Amino acid sequence: MIKTRIAPSPTGNLHIGTARAALFSYLYAKNQQGKFVIRIEDTDIARSTKESEQDIIEGLEWLGLIPDEGVSSSGELGDLGPYRQSQRADTYRPYLEALLATGDAYWCNLTEAELEKLKSQAEQEQRQFVLRSPYRDQKQEPTEKSVLRFKVPDTKIIFEDKIKGKIEFDNSLLGDFVIAKSLDYPLYNFVVVIDDELMQITHIIRGDDHIANTPKQILINRALGFKPKQFAHLPLVLAPDKSKMSKRFGATSIREYREQGYLPEAMINFLALLGWNEGNDREYYTLGEIIAKFSLKRVQKSGAIFNMQKLDSINAHYIKQLSQEKQLELGREYLVKNGFQLSQFTDNQLNQIIQLEIQRIKKFADIGKDIDFFWRQPEYDSQILAYKSMQIADIITSLEWSQKLLYNIEDTDLQNIEHIIKTAIQVDNKQMGEILWPLRVSLSGREKSPSPFEIIAILGKDESILRIKSAISLLV
């Protein structure tokens, strides 16, 4: 059975790159009717925190990436745990001792001075420095300063990466690397091999920033007689200038996007398209549809560019797909977050404001920012009341015409108000722009805003007339 995993270190919030690696691991497992595991690599005691672990788990589950085994918000799932490395300390010692016994690992007492001497000698001989410790063929008793090194054979590592194809490493260029500081203090490249074997992981899908670790892990895997693992190294997520993704080009953690009002459906859709496509121009996929279509053969080999405009476009699409009940719920939540008082409007007015914004916003954090005029009398330069080359007298005439018409309208329902005003403009042989532009600006105080019909329907007759009068007073 196919089994994949994501194994983040809880030293910060869930990063975009980690979330995408988790998604691709999840997609591959589910497409192959396999299992997806979440393992927490928290052996970095100084930097690991429970808060970060919680953020990672909540973020993955918010995206819909629910593990079949491993750490979850409801506790550990599966019987191959524990799934936190900090709770597996007793697991690793026998395997370290096994490597010592076979001579594949050795205690190294190399001092800093000896190391510098070896580096200096390589520099003088104009050759690349590759550590082959003088202690590698000696039986050494460990001291407080000893480290356990893996004895790298002078062979080649060749494996077929499921994304990048054939990859070859010359081990003669790989130094004897440290796998533990003591029998009770194993390091990452060692413990990850043990955990993957014991948790029956078959496929390791991760960012290609890990590719330098792969030959080390393959060597340890072989030395211990474990089953070979399949590797797939994803291209990194890059900023628009093709540099490493950073905050200069947008948020880097899932939490930040979640707080800004991006939807999980949109994030999953967007992350899947960061380096994968079905072979066409299709933009919108549900998680289930991506699972059905997913193949590592369709993952690109080059870096995936993080395009905020694309994310915004996808999110706007999914906002419109929400049920009206959910739209209103999230709309109210984010209006409050943005500092708007809801009590001054009726439920019907609030619902109209939110539905108006749903058609315009890219994320819920934007709601209300361009229509704050609903909450307060707008302040603006009277010059923007003019449509094209209208003179002051023309603007006043236009506004007085609108004011008089509005006095005689009883029902300010959107469709009714639009029908009455447009019909009156035609009957009185008025120019549409010379009526609607000054009217809209008088109501909103903005050159760009919703239509005057939408604004009147929400503000109501009395407030709308008050604002028209205020605009006229600016001109006289």
DRENBATOR-89976 format. One record per residue: x, y, z of N, C-alpha, C, CB in turn; residue in one letter. Coordinates in steps of 0.001 Angstrom, whole numbers, plus 500000, padded with zeros to 6 digits. Glycine has a CB too. Layout:
N
XYZXYZXYZXYZA;...
***
This chain:
476
500840498797500000500000500000500000500874501253500000499050500006501226M;500485502243499200501180503527499166500951504257500488500695504393497964I;502035504814501026501919505578502262502868506759502189502224504694503506K;502326507953502337503135509168502295503060509869503647502660510114501157T;503916510867503797503908511599505073504335513038504861504833510921506102R;503935513869505794504516515209505933505059515246507348503450516384505658I;506276515764507495506932515712508810507529517068509156508032514624508834A;506681518046509453507176519399509737507801519523511128506042520399509603P;508709520481511243509270520835512552508437521975513125510789521243512441S;507980521864514358507109522908514938507908524087515482506251522317516057P;508623524753514579509450525895514981508889527208514446510886525708514492T;507686527159513918507031528350513378505683527948512816507904529034512286G;504950528921512309503630528633511751503739527858510439502854529935511528N;502649527227510045502615526425508830502935527284507619501248525757508663L;504045526976506959504536527745505814503838527293504531506068527593505672H;503728528207503586503130527903502290503808526690501647503226529122501358I;505137526661501672505870525553501057505571524226501723507354525819501107G;505485524221503047505160522997503782503738522553503472505334523210505296T;502831523508503405501432523186503101501318522565501710500548524452503195A;502070523098500748501997522533499399502599521125499352502723523449498400R;503725520922500060504319519582500119503342518595500761505652519610500911A;502654519057501815501654518208502464500522517884501487501093518898503733A;500081518881500746498993518678499785499376517645498730498621520004499109L;500573517785498147500977516866497092501158515446497648502280517354496430F;501650515347498885501768514032499525500384513422499730502512514144500880S;499466514238500188498085513803500418497429513380499097497263514937501089Y;497590514204498065496970513923496769497475512606496192497244515065495787L;498785512402496275499359511169495707498833509949496453500909511204495768Y;498832510022497785498352508888498579496888508575498258498514509179500082A;496058509615498228494627509397498011494331508923496585493854510679498300K;495089509446495616494906509002494228495241507518494077495783509840493276N;496168507032494919496593505626494853495896504761495904498105505529495032Q;494822505287496498494092504583497554495012504218498718493433503320496991Q;495956505117499009496893504887500089496571505688501328498270505203499638G;497580505839502197497392506547503460498356507727503563497590505591504649K;497892508742504290498656509974504501498918510122505994497895511225503936F;500181510387506352500600510458507750501126511851508075501675509396508051V;500772512357509241501374513604509753502248513238510944500268514667510163I;503540513504510807504505513239511871505148514562512277505589512203511412R;505362514765513548505962516014514038507412515755514436505157516588515246I;508326516483513787509754516341514071510173517448515036510601516394512756E;509992517169516302510179518188517335511402517929518215508947518267518201D;512455517379517631513659517110518429514493518367518665514514516055517742T;514212519437517926514881520722518189514174521366519384514848521678516911D;514594520945520568513898521339521795513909522851522002514529520653522996I;515006523494521645515150524931521892514157525748521073516572525381521575A;513806525281519866512983526079518958511564525544518798513640526148517612R;511339524281519108510013523693518935509053524186520016510099522161518963S;507822524477519611506815524926520575505491524224520306506635526462520510T;504705524080521361503375523501521217502468524403520385502753523254522592K;502701525735520504501891526688519734502097526473518239502246528143520118E;503359526258517838503648526024516422503050524705515953505160526031516175S;503164523676516789502580522383516428501075522524516219502875521326517519E;500423523233517129498975523425517014498629524183515739498432524178518239Q;499422525207515422499174525988514207499301525103512969500155527178514115D;500315524252512952500541523371511804499379522398511638501865522597511966I;498988521750512721497901520764512652496591521433512259497740520039514002I;496283522558512900495040523271512573495045523737511129494843524471513509E;496200524213510665496300524696509289496079523590508279497649525332509056G;496695522435508503496526521314507581495077520825507575497472520164507958L;494480520764508749493095520300508819492135521332508235492710519991510267E;492451522621508407491633523676507782491640523519506264492156525086508177W;492786523125505733492892522901504286492182521628503840494352522836503876L;491798520791504805491121519542504472492049518351504388490405519689503182G;493319518534504814494309517456504738494289516676506058495744518026504444L;493317515833506200493112515058507432493955513787507355491592514709507642I;494791513532508344495662512348508269494903511053508523496799512471509271P;495394509971507914494893508632508232495601508107509471495094507661507038D;496847508571509650497633508227510830498406509474511254498603507019510545E;498807509487512512499677510557512972499006511516513925500195511309511814G;499573512710513983499110513729514919497929514475514318500248514711515276V;496867514606515098495702515364514655495162516153515825494610514433514068S;494214517034515552493634517864516611492846517037517618492734518928516008S;492434515855517206491664514990518098492531513936518787490558514310517323S;493854514046518632494759513071519228495481512274518159493999512133520154G;496311511325518586497067510525517632496185509442517011498286509893518314E;496374509253515703495645508234514958496633507162514513494896508854513734L;496226505896514566497099504827514099497845504145515228498080505364513105G;498420502984514923499088502190515957500588502039515735498462500831516029D;501186502945514915502627502884514675503352504058515341502914502874513167L;502659504708516248503231505870516923504120505466518074502137506783517420G;504516506416518929504056507808518850504569508507517590504509508582520090P;503837509562517196504140510254515949504839511595516173502870510470515165Y;505322511791517376506186512944517673507573512408517991505620513809518872R;508593512934517317509936512402517531510401512537518976510914513100516619Q;509971513581519653510396513792521037509934512660521950509862515124521553S;508923511917521503508401510813522303508933509452521840506885510814522253Q;509921509498520937510445508257520358511924508053520687510249508261518845R;512401508710521728513830508674522050514375507256522183514084509430523330A;513618506366522787514096504998523007514133504178521726513221504302524022D;513507504704520664513401503948519410514737503883518670512339504575518505T;515528504936518744516657505102517829517952504428518265516915506538517641Y;518172504311519579519447503798520096519844502434519509519370503689521601R;518936501442519449519345500139518900519885500226517469518171499184518931P;519345501156516673519786501275515282521155501957515198518748502061514456Y;521416502895516107522758503491516177523781502426516574522785504673517189L;523404501621517537524308500555517985524541499541516871523739499851519232E;523522499305516056523667498366514944524684498885513925522306498126514264A;524646500167513624525596500748512673527014500733513231525189502180512319L;527140500935514520528457500835515162528994499412515056528377501265516646L;528123498467515274528531497064515252528989496615513868527389496186515721A;528344497130512820528717496729511450529864497568510900527511496844510519T;530256498607511628531330499473511159530871500537510186532388498654510521G;529550500671510018529027501718509129529002503085509813527618501352508655D;529218503091511107529310504344511859530462504228512842527970504665512603A;530994505375513245532141505361514156532130506613515024533470505263513368Y;532713506471516196532864507622517077534040508467516583533077507172518558W;533777509743516424534801510652515923535130511682516990534338511345514621C;536406511757517331536860512716518351537611513879517720537755512019519384N;537323514150516476538003515219515744537794516567516433537497515281514292L;538882517255516708538782518574517332538644519649516268540008518853518218T;538260520842516690538156521969515754539495522242515100537653523233516472E;540554522156515873541895522423515338542263521394514276542944522415516469A;541938520121514529542237519070513546541404519261512280541973517670514149E;540163519661512469539286519891511321539808521029510452537861520199511790L;540216522122511068540765523262510327542033522877509588541048524429511272E;542837522011510204544085521563509565543771520770508304544929520704510541K;542747519887508376542347519100507209541813520004506091541282518063507606L;541046521024506460540516521963505464541638522752504814539505522922506107K;542604523188505627543737523954505118544570523118504153544609524451506274S;544746521853504482545524520955503625544846520781502270545711519587504305Q;543519520640502283542768520501501029542879521764500179541289520192501319A;542850522910500852542967524187500134544336524313499485542723525373501089E;545385523937500212546749524015499676546925523085498480547774523666500768Q;546249521953498524546347520979497433545339521267496324546137519567497968E;544603522375496493543631522839495502542607521748495140544361523305494239Q;542093521120496155541053520113495961539874520411496885541608518688496223R;538724519904496489537531520107497306537682519372498632536263519626496561Q;537323520065499692537424519424501011536260518456501206537439520489502146F;536591517214501460535612516177501788536116515492503049535415515142500597V;535328515530504084535788515006505368535845513474505369534873515494506489L;537021512986505518537261511586505821538070511586507115538015510827504633R;537382511416508200538016511579509500539130510550509725536972511467510604S;540228510952510310541299510005510640540856508950511656542506510757511180P;539699509168512261539201508226513270538263507173512667538477508986514379Y;537991507257511354536962506399510749537307504917510816536748506795509308R;538563504577510871538949503171510930539530502789512278539944502861509845D;539239503625513279539735503339514627538563503056515559540583504520515166Q;538797502182516511537796501928517537537981502948518646537901500474518088K;537078503906518738537186504988519714536088504865520769537107506360519014Q;536458505130521992535458505241523041534916506673523021536060504872524448E;533614506837523077533057508196523008533401509016524246531542508137522839P;533627510300524007533816511258525085532663512248525021535205511984524979T;532690513229525932531622514243525921531602515032524621531789515202527097E;532758515120523954532857515911522715532774515050521464534156516693522699K;532604513761521611532531512877520448531213513052519688532692511419520885S;531268512751518409530050512658517600530097511328516858529920513873516595V;528943510837516513528860509587515762528685509928514289527685508689516276L;529666509492513493529632509783512055529289508532511265530980510355511583R;528623508749510130528361507658509203529551507553508259527024507882508413F;530032506351508063531189506118507190530692506023505742531967504807507609K;530909507086504977530397507149503600531285506334502671530315508615503110V;530729505369501961531526504580501020531798505378499743530806503256500680P;532906505089499090533247505787497845532554505117496666534781505809497626D;531250505209496677530443504634495598529534505733495059529604503396496098T;528639505368494178527668506322493654526267505931494121527734506385492105K;525457506961494352524037506760494659523246507171493414523586507596495939I;522485506258492888521642506546491723520207506148492077522150505776490433I;519291507094491907517886506765492145517008507518491161517478507098493599F;515829506998490972514871507598490038513887508445490821514123506508489214E;514061509756490734513128510670491388511849510725490559513752512098491556D;510708510642491227509441510541490501509013511855489855508359510071491433K;509766512925490129509501514201489471510690514593488585509217515305490521I;511883514512489131513065515005488432513741513966487539514051515507489427K;513328512701487673513950511661486876515208511120487546514280512189485495G;516118510604486735517331509969487256518247511002487931518089509249486118K;518632510696489178519543511567489931520724510728490404518812512249491148I;521903511277490250523122510554490606523973511396491543523924510177489346E;524432510794492619525328511449493567526634510674493641524674511556494969F;527746511398493598529063510790493772529423510878495249530148511494492877D;529419509741495930529681509746497362531092510162497732529414508403497917N;532000510123496762533366510555497064533416512051497369534303510226495893S;532330512742497018532244514180497299531423514456498567531623514919496100L;530976513387499208530158513523500411530970513118501635528872512666500303L;531126514055502542531916513772503733531204512844504697532264515051504434G;531985512240505597531385511434506658530539512357507537532485510694507505D;529261512157507529528360513111508185527941512611509560527120513361507321F;527598513555510412527225513247511790525784512744511829527395514494512700V;525573511612512501524212511084512640523718511148514086524156509643512140I;524643511399515037524224511517516442525335512203517235523893510110517056A;524912512919518270525876513519519181526159512591520358525367514873519683K;525260511650520548525434510569521524524396509517521178525277511079523025S;524444508387521833523452507341521553522046507767521925523806506073522296L;521965508792522763520652509306523165520304510627522471520611509496524673D;521148511041521519520912512327520846521125512156519336521862513441521415Y;520263511387518674520371511225517222519930512487516489519534510031516754P;520420512670515273520105513871514492519134513554513350521394514493513927L;518690514614512702517603514548511727517784513460510677517465515869511043Y;518891513471509948519034512544508830518997511086509253520314512816508108N;519279510820510513519195509448511014517766509102511441520160509251512192F;517192509937512307515879509582512865514798509541511798515483510570513950V;514930510385510773513892510404509742513861509081508989514122511567508762V;515032508444508811515093507145508136514413506069508993516567506753507842V;514706506088510289514108505099511191512593505265511231514698505231512613I;512145506496511384510706506753511470509987506348510186510450508231511765D;510569506684509041509926506328507778509792504813507642510721506897506596D;510808504072508068510744502613507983509701502047508938512110502003508285E;509748502475510176508853501895511186507397502296510962509292502323512582L;507190503443510312505824503883510023505369503431508638505725505403510130M;506224502609507988505892501974506709505641502975505577504673501105506882Q;506397504076505629506296505077504562506926504513503292506989506415504977I;506225504635502180506745504126500905507244505234499993505677503331500189T;506605506412500069506927507513499166507170508792499968505791507726498135H;508312509411499708508682510645500406508609511789499397510123510539501048I;507597512620499567507355513742498654507632515020499422505886513726498080I;508600515801498977509020516989499721509669517991498778509994516611500857R;509968519179499298510589520220498492511999519851498089510597521527499241G;512440520359496936513780519982496483514896520679497252513923520287495020D;514554521487498266515588521970499174516089520836500072515053523133500029D;515383519710500074515797518533500855516646517563500041514573517806501391H;516885517877498784517511516876497916518929516534498353517529517370496484I;519624517474499005520979517192499492520964516167500621521653518481499970A;519831516034501311519712515044502385519458513638501852518593515439503332N;518974513546500622518530512253500098519638511204500041517957512438498727T;520843511512499499521877510461499486522257509988500880523116510961498776P;522260510897501854522580510502503224521537509529503758522671511736504137K;520285509828503486519205508979503988519162507632503267517865509692503836Q;519480507638501984519540506375501240520660505496501781519749506638499732I;521818506100502085522943505333502625522598504704503969524172506228502771L;521972505473504846521575504940506154520538503837505971521012506066507065I;519585504081505084518515503111504815519116501771504357517533503664503734N;520088501855503459520727500643502935521530499932504014521634500986501750R;522300500723504788523162500129505815522351499360506847523986501211506509A;521126499805507091520272499136508077519409498034507458519379500154508760L;519521497858506141518772496798505479517292497068505351518964495536506205G;516910498355505340515503498718505221515040498648503759515268500128505788F;513743498636503580513169498637502239513490499968501544511629498402502298K;513811499941500250514058501196499519512803502072499519514505500900498061P;513013503361499584511913504327499545511901505022498179512050505375500700K;510726505450497780510580506243496555510604507729496923509254505876495798Q;511342508518496134511453509950496414510851510769495279512923510344496632F;510255511898495650509761512882494676510042514260495253508215512689494368A;510881515020494577511281516333495085510580517434494295512818516508495007H;509738518168495013508932519225494397509768520467494140507735519574495285L;509511521164493030510172522455492826509720523436493905509864523020491409P;510594524319494298510270525262495364509233526288494910511533525973495837L;508521526845495870507621527965495602508467529227495561506482528073496687V;508391529958494452509227531136494264508390532412494221510044531002492985L;509024533506494613508400534824494500508337535222493026509186535890495331A;507561536255492674507459536666491270508797536981490606506578537863491171P;509798537419491391511115537689490799512004536452490810511808538827491547D;511405535288491097512064533981491109513047533811492265512785533768489807K;512942534688493256513731534508494474512935533619495430514079535891495140S;513555533258496543512866532456497544511668533228498076513820532067498694K;510562532539498269509335533184498738509578533893500071508198532147498882M;509203535172500135509389535944501362508204536870501551510712536749501323S;508169537541502703507053538422503039506982539645502134507162538864504478K;508039539904501372507997541044500448506899540865499409509353541222499751R;506553539633499115505606539360498032504291538783498539506224538407497033F;504079538819499838502837538296500394503110537488501643502102537444499366G;502051537092502296502201536304503521502865534970503192500823536075504207A;503594534425504152504263533144503933503665532022504767505732533273504244T;502744532342505662502124531289506472500647531145506146502302531584507962S;500149529928506275498734529652506017497851530457506959498439528152506166I;498286530621508210497484531368509180497188532788508678498210531427510538R;498188533438508106497989534817507633496921534871506542499315535402507102E;496936533910505636495920533884504580494542533571505159496288532848503504Y;494534532688506120493273532336506769492671533557507460493487531196507786R;493520534324508150493043535510508866492588536606507913494135536045509780E;493146536631506710492754537646505731491444537297505023493858537826504703Q;490920536120505322489635535772504719489739535018503418488849536993504495G;490864534332503205490932533408502073490247532110502509492433533150501615Y;489626531440501568488879530223501867489744528991501659487623530137501000L;489539527926502454490355526721502290490228526115500898489967525690503325P;489007526166500326488816525630498980489703526349497966487346525744498567E;489825527667498142490643528457497230492119528172497422490372529937497423A;492558528061498692493971527801498970494392526446498414494242527860500480M;493547525428498596493851524091498066493958524141496545492765523068498494I;492979524766495903492956524906494449494220525609493963491703525684493997N;494566526722494619495733527509494224497030526742494444495770528818494997F;497181526117495608498415525391495921498617524208494969498390524896497378L;497534523557494594497649522433493664498188522883492315496295521752493483A;497808524083491906498245524600490602499635525224490660497250525627490090L;500235525243491859501615525712491987502562524562491630501900526243493437L;502740524345490350503674523309489916503020522077489335504521522905491049G;501673522019489332500965520882488734499829521397487871500426519918489825W;499567520714486779498346520987486017497924519713485306498560522149484996N;496703519687484935496121518500484307496508518394482842494607518520484439E;497095519460482299497442519475480886496518520348480074497428518088480337G;495763521213480779494865522143480094494849523462480864493418521549479971N;493932524349480506493869525673481143492811525749482235493590526736480102D;492325524639482676491297524632483717491829525291484994490830523184484010R;490988526105485642491409526864486818490820526368488123491049528286486643E;489601525852488101488902525569489354488695524066489557487555526289489378Y;489171523600490716489053522194491085488658522078492552490378521441490817Y;487783521156492850487557520798494246488680519845494656486131520142494458T;488821519620495950489844518693496424489613517301495842489849518636497964L;488370516871495815488059515558495254488427515448493785486594515259495428G;488216516517493032488555516510491607490064516461491401487973517745490912E;490805517174492257492267517139492133492785515742492442492924518176493075I;492251515119493491492668513757493834492475512829492638491874513233495053I;491338512912491997491027512035490867491967512264489690489590512244490423A;492415513517489494493242513863488331494736513805488619492885515243487845K;495123513759489889496519514009490257497480512915489781496626514150491754F;498647513385489315499739512494488947501046513241489129499588511980487485S;502040512562489697503363513199489843504002513453488483504295512320490703L;503565512732487464504107512944486119503762514321485578503588511878485169K;502698514935486139502277516253485672502835517384486539500763516329485644R;503732517064487456504371518099488286505560518649487528504813517533489679V;505630519971487418506722520585486672508032520467487441506410522056486376Q;509144520502486700510463520343487309511068521660487770511396519681486337K;510578522769487228511123524086487589510311524704488719511133525029486366S;510831525785489307510175526447490428508789526962490069511027527588490922G;507904526955491043506528527415490844506393528845491357505516526477491565A;505937529741490500505834531159490845504542531428491623505886532033489567I;504691532057492772503542532407493618502923533698493075503972532575495128F;501721533583492554501049534703491892499845535139492729500603534312490449N;499991536275493427498921536757494302497654537074493529499375537987495060M;497803537598492317496629537943491513495823536682491188497053538665490207Q;496550535594490937495888534322490650495140533818491883496915533273490180K;495795533899493033495146533479494279493897534312494536496121533599495470L;494005535628494360492852536508494584491697536152493648493255537980494385D;492030535884492404491000535538491425490295534234491796491614535422490028S;491070533243492206490489531958492601489636532130493850491595530910492848I;490144532913494818489384533103496055488077533839495796490219533870497078N;488122534848494923486894535588494591485851534643494001487196536740493596A;486310533710493196485400532707492605484731531882493695486165531775491633H;485522531410494660484958530549495706484086531326496692486077529846496461Y;484376532603496888483505533431497725482102533473497125484078534867497869I;482039533614495821480738533678495143480024532328495176480916534136493691K;480779531238495340480177529905495364479608529527496729481196528882494950Q;479957530303497771479460530001499109477936530129499168480111530932500142L;477338529406500087475903529590500311475680531007500829475339528524501319S;474482531533500583474198532892501048474338532985502562472788533325500619Q;473945531935503260474060531920504716475523532081505145473476530611505287E;476438531365504477477857531444504823478436532791504420478641530311504150K;478011533317503297478464534642502871478118535693503918477840535017501518Q;476877535640504404476423536618505384477149536437506715474912536505505587L;477371535192507107478070534919508365479494535472508332478098533408508644E;480241535151507269481619535630507163481672537131506921482348534898506042L;480689537637506170480635539076505922480490539856507210479491539410504989G;479589539446508064479391540111509359480654540003510220478179539495510107R;481249538809510237482443538584511055483555539544510649482925537125510924E;483776539699509365484884540541508915484556542024508948485287540153507524Y;483295542385508841482928543791509028483262544224510450481421544016508733L;482964543367511415483293543654512814484807543734512993482695542574513749V;485544542779512402487005542797512491487590544076511907487591541587511773K;486933544599510882487416545815510230486945547083510920486975545834508796N;486261546935512049485905548084512870484577548723512567486930549088512743G;483722548063511789482430548639511446481370548222512470482009548207510028F;480556549207512888479457548935513808478263548413513013479074550211514615Q;477747547284513416476623546699512680475274547160513208476696545194512739L;475248547710514406473990548033515080473215549179514421474268548383516513S;473875549985513603473175551122513006472358550725511778474170552199512629Q;472443549458511387471688548989510230470716547889510634472638548485509137F;469657547767509875468752546632510056469408545393509445467348546909509402T;468887544232509774469417542992509191469328543026507675468658541770509732D;468236543565507173468060543625505723469111544522505071466656544129505381N;469390545674505699470413546574505151471797545913505171470445547898505949Q;472119545270506291473416544591506395473551543501505344473597543993507793L;472494542747505165472535541680504169472752542245502770471242540860504212N;472128543374502484472309544006501179473751544504501004471318545174501011Q;474308545095502064475694545572502003476643544411501730476086546286503317I;476447543313502449477331542159502289477183541551500903477037541106503360I;475952541404500428475746540840499097476338541736498016474258540624498838Q;476297543025498254476917543970497326478425543739497275476606545429497742L;479024543556498439480476543374498522480931542012498008480935543550499951E;480105541001498168480466539651497728480847539649496248479301538673497979I;480217540486495482480483540537494038481777541285493705479315541201493320Q;482370541941494721483506542815494443484808542396495121483171544197494860R;484702541788496291485907541535497080486670540310496586485543541357498545I;487995540332496845488862539193496542489071538319497774490213539677496006K;488930538929498943489047538191500211488195538915501238490551538080500693K;487779538213502274486831538792503228487434539942504026486337537723504176F;488751539975504178489368541082504914489167542418504204490858540820505105A;488801542389502924488581543629502162487179544199502376488806543375500674D;486304543446502985484897543847503021484709545153503802484045542734503646I;483959546070503207483633547341503855484628548460503592483527547132505316G;485828548140503183486874549167503067486583550185501968488216548510502800K;485915549744500916485595550663499811484175551202499887485793549965498483D;483439550821500923482049551306501046481799551842502461481034550164500716I;482846552418503054482681552964504403481686554120504426484025553430504952D;481338554667503251480374555773503175478987555352503640480296556306501750F;478712554049503671477426553612504204477315553943505698477239552100503976F;478437553985506384478446554187507834478538555662508233479600553428508445W;478999556493507331479205557900507693478998558800506482480617558111508276R;478621560040506776478444561039505718479774561240505008477913562392506296Q;479823561083503684481104561192502995481616562637502913480980560617501602P;482931562752502909483585564038502680484369563932501381484521564434503879E;484235564945500528484874564859499219484997566246498604484083563924498285Y;485804566333497565485974567571496806484793567698495847487345567589496029D;484109568822495874482905569007495056483188568866493557482296570374495333S;484450569008493163484781568923491732484468567547491147486258569244491517Q;484524566489491988484290565153491435482805564898491172484837564088492384I;481947565849491524480527565708491219480241565911489731479716566699492043L;481179566518489027480957566858487621481179565658486715481873568000487202A;480225565444485834480377564414484804480936565080483560479015563694484498Y;482146564669483180482845565252482029482967566766482191482105564912480712K;482357567530481287482560568988481308481387569741481926482793569496479901S;480616569086482776479464569745483411479912570959484220478706568755484322M;479121572016484153479368573213484947478608573091486273478938574502484167Q;478939573978487226478323573923488548476797574009488455478861575056489430I;476317574932487622474869575088487482474227573807486958474546576259486546A;474921573123486051474386571877485492474318570789486563475251571401484304D;475336570770487429475374569746488493474237569981489475476742569765489238I;474031571254489850472957571586490784471603571206490202472984573083491130I;471411571532488927470153571186488260469935569671488271470149571715486809T;470997568940487987470925567480487958470554566924489330472262566887487492S;471232567413490368470981566912491719469577567283492199472030567461492691L;469128568484491881467774568899492283466728568039491587467537570394491957E;467008567703490333466093566807489595466002565459490294466568566615488126W;467155564882490680467188563585491370466506563662492723468628563107491545S;466713564789493425466126564954494753464599564992494659466656566241495424Q;464100565734493712462655565849493541462037564501493174462327566891492465K;462739563781492276462230562472491855462180561519493042463107561880490728L;463234561560493858463333560640494998462250560927496038464722560742495647L;461875562210496199460809562588497138459523561837496826460558564107497089Y;459288561614495554458010561044495130458031559520494983457601561658493826N;459154558901495357459252557440495282459020556854496669460639556996494720I;458110555943496760457811555322498047458627554049498266456325555008498142E;458719553240497227459399551953497346460824552074496812458623550847496585D;461818551968497715463220552084497283463879550716497135464014552936498280T;463082549716496819463634548416496443464537548617495226462492547375496137D;465638547860495156466660548073494126466072548088492719467723546995494220L;465332547065492365464805546988490999463817548111490724464135545636490760Q;463009548452491712462016549513491527462684550866491343461059549563492715N;463675551167492203464336552470492138465098552623490820465292552650493333I;465719551539490366466462551602489098465503551833487932467275550299488872E;464382551121487958463408551255486873462834552670486820462276550235487044H;462461553223487980461832554554488010462805555628487543461330554882489428I;464059555587488059465023556645487705465394556573486229466295556534488572I;465657555382485725466050555260484308464894555654483389466506553813483993K;463670555282483771462500555647482959462311557161482950461223554953483493T;462457557800484128462300559251484224463357559982483401462375559696485683A;464573559458483378465645560077482578465260560067481104466997559335482787I;464716558964480650464323558855479242463132559771478935463971557391478893Q;462135559782479834460935560606479625461291562079479575459905560355480733V;462184562522480483462568563935480540463706564269479579462974564303481953D;464095563265478774465136563473477771466447563964478389464657564465476728N;466805563362479515468053563697480183469166562778479677467902563584481721K;470406563215479882471542562350479536471869561482480755472800563202479091Q;471964560189480547472137559231481639473318559592482545472333557830481074M;474485559834481956475683560117482741475563561386483551476875560211481844G;474895562422483012474783563704483706473826563631484891474323564783482739E;473017562609484946472143562402486114472796561418487096470741561872485667I;473223560286486577473669559206487458475028559469488114473735557924486680L;475937560140487381477259560410487975477154561336489192478196561036486925W;476571562527489065476469563397490248475669562751491379475827564725489865P;474636562000491022473819561340492042474664560330492821472597560637491394L;475398559500492110476208558470492757477286559082493638476845557564491712R;477970560114493139479032560760493917478455561455495150479797561774493045V;477289562060495015476676562727496171476344561733497283475405563471495742S;476052560506496902475708559479497873476930558806498492474841558444497224L;477986558644497671479152557872498124480384558723498418479506556848497091S;480457559902497761481658560733497908482847560163497168482007560894499366G;482602559235496246483698558557495554483484558569494043483834557114496055R;484608558577493335484532558484491877484228557062491431485838558960491243E;484604556101492262484300554698491976483532554116493153485602553879491701K;482369553594492874481529553030493935480425552220493280480932554152494857S;479618551527494074478454550843493497477511551847492817477695550054494594P;476548551363492097475612552232491380474757553023492365474712551404490439S;474221554171491942473359554953492839472106554177493252472954556265492164P;471636553265492385470440552478492719470737551559493911469969551638491488F;471908550908493877472291550000494964472466550772496267473593549248494612E;473063551972496172473310552771497373471989553258497976474224553972497044I;471093553751497121469791554242497606468998553116498259468974554859496448I;469048551926497638468302550783498172468762550439499578468459549566497260A;470039550675499872470581550356501203470408551520502167472065549984501103I;470741552746501728470647553917502616469193554266502952471332555128501965L;468326554014502009466939554419502187466706555822501652466549554348503657G;465442556177501516465027557444500909465506558662501690463525557486500791K;465279558696502977465584559887503772467082560202503790465081559701505199D;467923559205504060469367559434504115469896559820502732470098558174504640E;469344559233501698469793559552500340469483561006499990469130558610499319S;468278561463500324467899562861500067468786563803500867466412563102500419I;469079563442502105469954564259502954471318564432502303470108563624504349L;471859563381501720473188563460501101473165564263499799473725562053500831R;472062564168499070471937564990497854471902566466498223470662564607497055I;471148566807499265471093568197499738472479568683500167470099568327500911K;473210567799500840474556568160501306475453568455500122475164567034502168S;475329567676499049476148567896497841475799569227497180475949566740496832A;474512569552497161474096570829496569474677571998497364472550570930496518I;474697571834498699475220572925499553476703573152499308474985572610501044S;477422572140498838478844572321498539479060573188497296479514570962498345L;478012573272496456478155573943495160477607575365495160477459573142494092L;476763575708496131476134577039496121476863578023497037474667576931496547V;
***
